[in-house]
């Protein structure tokens, strides 16, 4: 029998307390951050120096890089540690972009790869998406994007025949996160091989919601929301084609909350996909999602304002759920399913069986055994839970419920709760 740690309640969201073991890491990153500049010129130069490459493909990303850089300098409230972290992150995105373009130039046949009938999960954090994603990823017949591969999808020439260096760097990064934010795994467990979101690939186009979820970037988020995302989703598809060419063809299983406000673009990009939309009471979602984001902000911020961050993410959750409400019916009815969180938690295998039936994917003993093995090796809640405090974030449950009543009425409420 598994003994789980007792749940905790965060008392240091406004004034983070770091473990003693984290200080040398933070000091080292702060020292590095003092030597770099968050300008497009500096980050592009670093990416070119590390790869020896200078062809970034479509230059449209440069405008987004300028907006992102300005936001990081002026809006994000980064600590010196945060400057070091984000410099490496963005340079890594640019390195990935350079390596993809080199691969596409060397192997134009990659453009002929077919991304056939992916299964795409669309839902906010804390609605069961990660658990569902990892269960589907356990199926040996499906192709997830593991975390290590999402960070460095296209290897350097000297590592093309050896995945281990990329795995090792991913493990080192996760160890750093665990040292600085040891309670993060209570809310979102991450391992080298767990399935990860393709929003990480969209970041290589300097697009999407990844930067916004990590740093306070309202200007960059507004730029993203005000521009057509079709080019960036086409770029995402090219990433998947290249990854498929490198490591073999299987049916993709994808997942991101971002898709909720891009359902039309998503369906145009992957017209034969099966769409799985996950839903949960917005009050519960925002309660835990906002806490997770506020806690994670300590990684890079000099100060934390929990109420301001929570209010911002309440607004963004509204955007995403309203986008779902607006565009849900644009998805093909014969390839789209809505999954309520409570139903999924009550009957995991029954929920999975319904998804597989809709997708026309075999749900046989081999698949069930693989999923059972994953569950045994990765029991839910093994690190303990968190007692979420909505009022402590300056949010009101009744206000959130009223604000998102239309969404809740359609996708969450039981039949007996319908007016």
Secondary structure by P-SEA (a helix, b strand, c coil): ccccccbbbbccccbbbbcccaaaaaaaaaaaaaaccccaaaaaaaaaaaccccccccccaaaaaaaaaaaaaccccccaaaaaaaaaaaaaaaaaaaaaaaaaaaccccccccccbbbbbbcccccaaaaaaaaaaaccccccccccccccccccccccccaaaaaaaaaaaaaaaaaacccccccccccccccccaaaaaaaaccccccccccccaaaaaaaaaccaaaaaaaaaaaaaaaaaaccccbbbbbcccccccaaaaaaacccbbbbbbbccaaaaaaaaaaaaaaacccccccccaaaaaaaaaaaaaaaaaaaaacccccccccbbbbbaaaaaacaaaaaaaaaaaacccccaaaaaaaaaaaaaccccccbbbbcccccccccaaaaaaaaaaaaacccccccccc
